[in-house]
Amino acid sequence: MAASVGVANSSNMYRVGDYVFFENSASGPYAVRRIEELNKTSSGNVEARVMCFYRRGEIPSSLIPLADKHHWGDAVEMEQDSDDEDSPGEKEKNENSEKALLKQREVFLSRQIETLPATLIRGKCSVTLLSEVETISSYTSREDAFFYALVYDPHQKTLLADRGNIRIGNEFQAVIPPMNVKEPMRDSGELEELLWQPSSGLDEEKINQFIIISRSVGTFARALDCSSSVKQPSLHMSAAAASRDITVFHAYQALHAHKYNIDAALTSLVPTTGPVLCRDEMEDWSSAEANLFEEAIEKYGKDFNDIKKDFLPWKSMRNIIEYFFMWKTTDRYVQQKRIKAMESESKLKQVYVPAYTRKSQRVTGPSGEVMVLGRDCDAYPDMPKYSWSMYKKYGKFITALNPEDCFIVDKSFNTAQRLAQLRPGLIIEPGSPAKGGKTRAAFFLRTTPLTRAARRVTVTRLSHYARRPTKLIDMKALRAEVMPKLSSKSIVESLTRFRLKLRAPIAEMCVRLGQSDSRIQAWLVLDNKRLPPAKEGFPRPAKRSDGSYIYERIPNIGGEGPAPGRQQMLYKKRPYEEKPVEHAVPSKVGKAGKGGQTRAYSVNQVTPKGTRKIATLTRVAGGQKTVISWQDAPDDLFYRASPVTKKTRKQLTVAAIRRAARKPFRRIM
């Protein structure tokens, strides 16, 4: 027991340098990455800094022929140009061929670095460099094993070999010309330059004394130089700079140039212009250039081409390389190494990621299709089932052997059906501006045919569990009871077949609800003769010369009414309330007030434009009645009670009015 737990913990323990699977997409294959660093964030989460490996499907299709040509040479082009129409089909069927397996396991190395959460790690794998001495089966026979031979640059979109080929063979050998005895021997003096002659006749002690004098002259020259006095403000720093190798080399060159005459060499150290000052790259670079170099080393490492291109284009390659080796002898380099060592000690060496358990059994594929996982595939007996783990690891559709590790691709759902499934209750009409609205808490439970058939054959009281949704159902016992009864496909289809439910007509339902009066109501009889009424209830108003209707305001006898209260002021006024009132215009229906004054009214004109417009009466604040247009009407229907209706309503009790409202088809009186 303890040994099995230890093995499980070791498989879930990930360290720096491990090759792992990362799940960037729920429906796509795993991404292959190499852990470079493990960092703990301020929130307590662990992030992995990883190096990217790309599969064949993740690089541009234009680079695939280059990869094939690297492995198989020009034979790939010949196969593509072949006129044999049956060969492509045979290659697709033969998934166990050498090339098919090689393509499944091949990845491409890149210098791309990403930072991903450690919770997305889904397991370990191995990635090795393709060796020419090993067979393909050594890579394909191992589980979760990949190889790489080319380097992919995602920015430049290029594929390059990771290393140079070993040029072995007759075609790579140099051609040795035949020896010509008649030609004279070449003089080495013409090809080489003599810099120092050990047998010069000078003693070692005198040479060392001359070197000490050269260092002293260099220290004095730095004291006289303004730029050097700023860089080395103290005597110790100036003496240390003068004791560097560049001063010693100049002393040897001076002795050799003056044929090892010390007096003449001393004279050359202090010419008439002043003492000779010799500087190397370490002393010649400014502090700003030194900071740029350290920043470039931190980013690119020892890639001096990128350092020169991006950071120090004004420096030559010789200057940069010489400065690099001098910089490694300084305290600055030792201090940076100490800081990096402390940072590496503070970083995580390993992290434990528990095994991932998928919660959703349906995911949306890259092309919009629905992928059904696990036991839910039993509802699709006629569709092919593929291995989910093999698809996630290698990106290939391989027939599933385990019913728990299978999935099917359902392409029957179109966009509208999937939208209705994911967002039920949302109705989008043509021309609706709100295309991306959200419902409150709508969800849609789509049961499988097997589940619907199980509901009909089980003896479990499902209605009891429906009233108590928090009570658990023993699914194992329910499955053991139902599966023997649903042994064939025909039984499931018969139980889930759609049956049209016959409903009673509305007349029969009204009788069941208590309607005893069978007389035909006069207002329900349609008048197909379309005869005009004897008296028009709402006659059309008069028209103006331009064809527009004149709507008059009907005054109220009771006066202007009280001022609007606080509750009425909370609502915004409608347009017909904000229109000005025209004074001194006689009303046709109004009565004269005191002093012979006539109550004023406002005119609301509506110009007909071919559409039907209805004018209604309504009561506004203050008890006044006005005629408004169809645009300002609060409702589409207006009901005006007559005095007889009002009198009858007052005679009824509250209970009688409520019964009449619930059953409008019953007679009241």
N, C-alpha and C positions, 0 to 999 in steps of 0.2 A: 504493500500500500504506500509506504513512504517512498519507495523507489519510483513508483508511477507518478506521485505528486512532484518529485524532483525533476523528472523528465518533462512534465507539463510546464513547470516553472521555467526550466531552461529554454523551452521552445518559445515561451512568451517573454523572455528577457532579451532585449535588444541593446547592442553595444555599438560604440563608434567603430566604423569600418564594415559593419554588416550590410549585406545587400538585402533589401526588403521590398515587399509589395505595398504600394500606397493606393488607396481607393479615392481617386479624384472624382469619379463619376459613379453613380449608383447603377447605371445600366451598361457602362463601358468596361473594357478589360482593365486589370490593375496596371498601374504605372510602376516601372522598375526604377528604384532609386538606391543610392549608396549613402549611408549616414556619415556625414562629416563631423557634425557637432551635435550635442544635446544640451539645450539651454533651458533654464527654468525662468519663466516670466514673473513679473511682479504679482500677477493674479494667482500664481501657483501652478499654472499649466506648463506642460513641457512641450517645447517646440524643437523640431529636428531640422538642422541645416543639411540639405541633401544635395547630391550631385545627380543630374538627370541622365537617364538612358532612354532612348527613343526606339519604339518598335517600327516595323516597316509601314504600318498604317498611319503612323504619326509624322512621317516625313513627306515632303512633296513627292507626287507620283513621278515627276521628271527625274528624280534621283534614283528610282528603283532600278532602271537599266544599268546604271553605273555600279550599283551593288552586285547585281547579277553578273556583270562582266568581270568584276573583281574576283568572283568565286569560280566562274565557269568559262571565262574568256569569251571568244567570239562565237562559241557554240550556241550561246543564247540567241544571238542575232540570226543564226541560221535556222534555229527552230522557229523563231517568230516569222521568218520569211517563207516557211515551208507551205506547200500547197495541200498538205494532208489535212483534211477537215476533221478527221476523227481523232487526231492526236490531242487537241485541246480538251476534248471531253474525257479522254482516257486519263489525262493528267489530273483533271479535277476529281475524278473518281478515286484515283490511286493516292489517297492521303498518306499512306505509309511509305511513299517513295522517299528517296534520299533528299531530293530538293525540297519537297513539301515539308519534311521534318526540319530541314535546315532553316527554312524561312520562318517556321514557327518559333524557333529558339534564338533567332538572330536579333540582336539589339545593336544600337549605335551609340557610342560614347560621345559625350558632349562636355563642354566646360561650363554649362549652365548650372547655376546654383539657385536653389529654392529653399524657402522656409515654410514648413508645413507642420500642422499639429501632430503630435505623436499618437493621438487617438485614431488617426486614419491608417495606421500600420495594420496590415492584414496577414502578415506571415513573412517568413524568411525565404530567400532564394540564393542562388550562386551565379556569379557572372565571371567568366574567365576569358582571357585573350585566346583567339583561335590559333592553334598550333598546327604547323604543316606536317608534323610527324605523328599526329594523332588522327584517328578515324572519326567519322561523323557519329558513329554509334556511341563513342565515349561521351558525347555531349547529349544526345537524344535519349539514351537509355536511363540517365539519371533524372529523377523527378525534380522539378523546379530549377533546372539548370539551363543557363543561357550563356551565350558567347558573343563577343564583338570582335570585329576586325577593322572597322572604319570609324572615323571620328566625324560627327555631324555638327556643323556650325549653324545654329538656328537663326543667326542674324545675317550671315552671308549666304545661307542656303547652299552649302557646299558639303561634299563628302571627300575626305582625305584619308590616306592610310595612317594608322597609328604609329607605324615604324617603317624604316627603310628596309627594302628587301636585301637579303644577303646575295650578292652578285657572285655566284659560283658557276663556273663553266668556261668553255673556250671562248665564247663571245665576249666575256668580260676581261680577258687577259690582254695585257699590253703587248704590242708588237715590238720586238727587240730588233733594231736594225743591225745589219752585219758590220763587223769591226773593220775600219779603214786604217790599215797600217801606214799608209803614205801620209796621212794628216799628222801635223806636229802636235805634241802634247800641249794642252791648254795651261796657261799660267794661272795659279790660284789667286795671284794678286789682282787679276782682272775681274775675278768673280767675288772676292771677299775683301773686307776692309779690316785691317789690324787696329784694334782699340787698346791693347795693353801688351807689353812685352815683359815677361817675368825676369828674363836675364838682362836687365837694364843696367846693372852695376850699382844701383842704389841699395842702401841697407834698409831693412824693415823698420828700424827705429826712425830713420829720417823720413820715411814715407808716412809713418804715423804722426810725426811732428808736423809735417806739411798739412795733413788732414785736420789736425787740431787748429792750426792757423786759419785754415779755410772756414772752419766752423765759427771761429771768433770774428772773422771778417763778415760772415753771414749774419751774426748777431748784431754787429755794429751797423750793417746795411739796413736791417729791419728797424733799428732805432731811428735811422734817418728817414725812412719811408713813412709817409703819413698814413697810407692805407694799412700798412702792416702794424703800425702802432695802435690803430683802432682795433684790429683783430686780436693782437697779442699785447694787451696793455702792460703786462708785467715782464720783468727781465727773464724770469724762469720760462715763461711761455715762448718768448723770442728765442732763447737759447735752445729750447726743445725743438722748435721749428727749424732752427739752423742746423741741428744735428741729424736731420732726416737724410734719407738715402740720396736725395737729389743733390745735396751739397757734397757728399762723398764722391758721387759719380763725376761731378764737375771738377773735383780736385784731381782725380785720376786722369780725366781728359786733358786738364791743363798740363800735367806732368808729361803726358805722352805727346801732346802737341808741341812742347818746347824741348823735346828729345831728352827728357828726364833731367833738365837743368833746373834746379830748385830756385836759383836766383831769378831766372826769367819767368818761371811759373809764378813766383810771389809777385813779380811786377804786374803780371796779367790779372791777378786778383784785385788789385787796386789801381785801375787806370785813372786817367786824368778826369774822367766824368764822375768818378765816385766808386765806392766799393761795389763789387758784383753781388747781385741779389738773385738767388736761385729759388724758384718756387715749384712745388709739385701740385698735382690736382687737389690734394686735400687742403692746401693753403690757398689755392687760386680760386676756389669756389666760394661764392657768397653764402651767407646764412640762409637767404631765401631759397637759393638753389639746393642747398643741403636739405632743407625741409621738403622741397618737392621730390627730391630723390628718395627720402625715407617714406614719403607717402606712396610713391610709385612702387617701392619694394614691398610695402604692405599690401598693395593691390595686385601686382603682377608677379611678384617673386623675382626670379632671375631671368625673366623674359625681357632682355635688354632692348629688343626691337620695339616692343610696345612701350617701354619706358621712354625711349627716344622719340617715338611717334607722338605720344599723348602728353608727356610731361616736359621733356628737355629736347625739343627739336633743334635748338641752337648749339647743342653739344655734339661732338663726334662720338662714334662708337668706341674709339680708343680712349677718349677722356672718361666716358661713363664706366667702362670696365676697369680702368686703372683706379678711378675713385672708389669703385665698389670694393676692391681688395684692400685699399688703404682704410676705407671706412670700417672694415671688419676688425681692424687692429685698435679701434678707438674704444673709449669707455661708453660712448653712446650706443654702440652695438651690443656691448655686454649688458648694459642697462635694459635695452629692449628685449634681449633674450630672457633676462630675469623676469620682466613684466609678463611676457608671453607664458613663461613657465608657471607663474602664479595664476594667470588666467586659466590655463589648462587644468591646474589643480582644482580651481573653484568650479569648473564645469562638470556636468554629470558624465560619468563614465558609462553608465548603463541605465536603462529604464524598463520597467515592467508594464506591459500592455496586456490586459486581460483579453481572453478570446471574444471575438465579436459575434453577437447574436442579432440576426436581421429581424426587424420588427414587421416591416411591410412585406407582403407577399406579391405585390404588384408594383412594377416600376415602369416608367415610360422610357422607351428605347430612344436611340439617337435620331431615328427618322420619324418619331411620333407614334410608333407601334407600342402595344402594351405587352410586357413580359410578365407572365404568370409563373410563380415559383412554387416549389414544394408540392404538398398534397393537393393544392388547388388545381393542379394539372389533371386530376382525375375527372374533372368536369369536361375535359376536351379529349375524349378517347381516340378520336380520329386524327389528331394533329401530332406531328413528330415531336419527340421529347429529346432535348439536348442536355448535356452535362453542364451545370452552372459553374462548378469549380474549374473545369477545363476551359470554359469560355472566358472566365475572369483571368485565368493565369496566362493562357496562350492566345486568346482572341479568336478561337476556332469553334465551329459548331460540330461537336462530336456527340454521337448517340449516347444517351444516358443509360447507365446500368443500375444505379441506385434510385429508387423512387423518391427518396428524400432530397437527393441532389440532382434535380431536374428542373427544366423550365420549358415553356412553349412561347412562341411569338404569335400573338393574336393581332392580325392586321385588319380585322373586320370592323373595328371602330373607326368612324370618320371623325372629322373635327367637331361637328355639331353634336354627335352622340357623346364624345368624350367630354365636351364642355358641359353638357347636361348631366353627365355622370359625376363630374368633379364639383360642379356648382349647381346643385338642384335648387329649384325655386326661383332661379334668376331667369327672367323673360326679357330677351333682347328683341325688340321689334325693329323692322327696317326703318332706318333714319333716326334711330335713338341715339342721342349724343353720349349717353353714359354707357360706354362699352366695357369699362373696367371696374364697374361697381362691385361691391362685396355684399353678400347677404349677411344676416345677423349671425346665425349659428346653424346654417343648413348643412345637412349631410345626407348622403344617399347610400343605403345598404342594398347592395346587389347580391342576391343569393344565387348560388349555383343550382343547376337542375337537380343534382343529387341531394342537395339540402332540401329543396322543395318536395321532392319525393319522400324524403325521410320524415318530413312533418306529417305526411298523410298516413304512413304505415306504422308509426310509433304509437305505443300505448301510453306514453308519458303525457301527463296533463300539461300541455304547453300553455294553455290559458292561465293556469296557476302561476307559472313563471312569468308570464307577461304582466300580471298584476304586481309581481314582486321582482323588478328588474335587478335588484341587488343580490338575489339568491342565485347561487352557482348551480349549473347543470353538469351532471356527470357525463361528459362527452364520451369517455371510453365505454361506459355501460350502454349509452345510447348508440354508439357505433356498433358494438357487439350485437345489439338487438336488431339493428336495421339492415346491416350488410347481408345476412342470409335472405332477407325478404327482397332485396334489390340485387339479385344475382345476375340479371340479364339487362341488356340495353332496352329491350322492348318494354319491360316493366317500368323502367324509369320514364320512357317516353309516354307511356299511357297515363302515368300519374301526373306528368307535367304538361299534358296536352291542354291547349286553351279550350275552355268551354264557355259558350255564350250564355250569360245569365239573363233569363227572361224576367222582366219587371212588369208589374201591373200598370195599366194606364192611369192617368191622373184622375179621371172621373171615379174610378173604383177606389183609389186611395183617399179621395175626399169623403166618400161614403164611410170608409173605415175610420176616418178621423172624427166622424160625428155629424156630417152634413145630412140633414133630413129634408130640407127644402129642395125639391127637384124641379121647381119652376125655372124657366129660362129667363135670365136677367135681360132686361131691355138694353142695357148699356154694353152687353156683350154681343149683340146682334150686329153684324156688319151691314152697312148701308151701301150696297153696290151701285145704287142709282146716282150717288154723288149729288143729291139735291141740295141747294143752298138752304141754310136754316131760315126760319121765319123771322127771327130776331138775332142780329149779330151781337154777340157778347162784347167783343172788343173790336169796334170798327176802326178802320185805318184812319189815321189823321190826315189833315189837309196837306197838300203839296205846295211847294214854292214854285217859282217860275223855272228854276233850274232842275226841278224834279226831285228835290230832297224833301223828306217828311218834316213836319213841324210837330215836335213833342212839347206839350205844355205841362208846366208844373201845377199840380192840383193843390191848392192851399188847404190848410187845416183851420177849422173854425175855432179851435181851442187856443189859439195864440202861438207864440214862438216857443213856449215850453222852457223847462229849466236848462241851466247850463250843463254841459257834459261833465260827468263825474270823473274821478281819478281812474276808475277802471276803463272808461271809454277812451280816455286820452292815451292809454297804453297802446291802442291800435292805430295804425297809420290810416289817414283819411283816404278815401277812394277818390278817383278823379272827378266824379260827378259832385262830390261834396266840396271840392276846392274851386269850382267854377263860380265866377262872379254873378251876382244877382242884378238883373236889369230892373230898374225902378220905373214907375209911372207908366207901366204897360197894362192896360185893362185885361183882366182874365175873363175867359168865356164862362168858366164854371165857378169863379170866385164870387164872393159877396162883398158888398161895399162895407168898409169899416166905419168908424166914427169920424165925423168931420168930412164925410164924402170921399175919404181916401180909399183907394183900391189896393188890395193885397198884391204884392209883387210876386212875380214868378220868373223862373229862368227857362231858357229855351235850349234844348239839347237836340242838335241836328245830326242825323246820320245819313250819309250819302250812299245810296244803293250802288253797289259795284257788281251786280250779277249774283251775289250770294244772298242767302236767306238770313234776314236779321229780325230778331224778335225784341220788341220793347215790352217791359213788364213794369208793374207797379211795386214799389217797396217803401217801407217806412224807415226813415233815417232818424238820427239823434234829434231830439226836440219834439218828436211826435209828428213831424211833417211828412207828407207823402210827395214823392217825385217820380217822374218817368225817367228810367235809365235805359241805356242802350244794351244790346246783347253782350258787348264786351265787358261791361261793368257788372253784369248780373252775377250774384253769388252762386246761383244754382241754375240748372237747365230747366227746371219745372217750377211753376208758381201756382199755388192754390189759394184762391180767395174765397173765404167762407161768407155765405149770405147771412142776413139777420135771422132767418128761420133756422139755419144750421147752428148758429151760435146759441139760440134759445133752446134748441133740442139738446145741445151739448151740456148746457147748464142743468138740465133736468136729470141727466144721467149721473149715476154714482161713479166713483173712481174705479171701482172693481168692474163695472159694466164697460167703461171706456177701455180698460186694459184688455178685457175679453174680446171686445170688438177689434182692437188693434192686432191681437194674436190671430184671429180668424176673420179676415176681411170679407170672406165670401158669405158670411151669415148676415141675415137681416137684423137690424137693430130694433126697428119699430114697425 
